[in-house]
Amino acid sequence: MQFSTGQEDILVPATRGMSDGDAYDVAIQVFPDGTCGYAVNGVPVARSEVSIDLSQPFRVVTEGNSFRTQMLIGPVKIWTEVNLEYDWALLNGEDGATSRGR
């Protein structure tokens, strides 16, 4: 699985079940410092090191590259504050995780 801010690409190992076609949730969090956090199935897995320019508009793009594969997206939720549903502190090294990914 790859996440990108346009300036930085982060590769995160796929979880079990993804290759079986199981549904999974992805969360993308833009933090006040312009870095981006990524969570899969409720678990934070990476945070960018490069900040995006928050004074400019930005968008989320989802895409996939698999031959003859149907990709379903939804539902999509957008919020304007840091979503505390995710324990983003896990990416600060308290449990041995790194900001670049697990």
N, C-alpha and C positions, 0 to 999 in steps of 0.2 A: 504494500500500500504506500502510495506516495502523496505527500502534502507539499504544497508550494505556495510561497508568497509572491512569486514572480521574480524575486531576487535570491531566493534560497529554496532548495529542494530538500525535503526530509523523508527518508525511507524508513518505514516501520514494518516489521514482519507481520504478515497476515495472520489472523487468529484461526484456530481450528473452526471448521464449519463454513468459512468463507468459500473454500473450494467446493463445498457440497451444495452451495446455493442458499445457505441459511441467511435469513435477514439479519442485519446488524445496524446499530445506530452509530452515527458519527457526529461529533460536536466540534465546531470550530469557534474558538473564543479569541476575539481581538482585545488585548489588554490595553490599559491606559498608556503604557509605554510604547505601544505599536507592535509589540511582539504578538505572535499568534500561538494559542494552545490548541492541541488536538486530542480528542478523547474518542475511544472506541468502546461501545457497549458500557458507557458510564465510567470508564477508567481512563484517566489522562495518560497518554502515551508519548507525547512530545511537545516541545515548545520551541519556537523559532529563536534564533540568536539575533537575526537581523530584524530591525523594526521597519514597519511600513510607514509611509507618510500619511498621518492621520488628517492632514489638512486637505488631502485630495480624496475624491470619491473612490470607492473600491467595491468589488463584487466577489461573490462566491461562485465558482464554476465547478460543476461535477461532470466527470467524464469517465469512460471506461474503454479498455482496449482488449476485447475478447471476441474471437470469431464466432458469429451467430449466437451471441449471448444477449438476452434481454435484460436490461438494467432498469429497475423501477426505483424512483426517487419519491420520497414523501413519508410522512408529512415534514414540512420545513418550518422551523420556528426561528424567529429572529428577535433578539432582545438587545437592549442598549446598555446594560450594566454588566459587570462581571457576574456570570452565572455561578452561584454558590452551590448548585446541585452537584458540581464536580469538585473533587479535592485536588485543586491545582497545586497545592503545596507538595504533593507527591513528586512533582517535577523539579523541586528545589534541592533535591539530594538527600532529604531526610531518610529515605528508604533505600538509598543507593542508586536511584534513577538519575539519569542525566537530562539536561534540558533538550538534548538532541533526539532523545527517544530511548525506549527500553530495549 
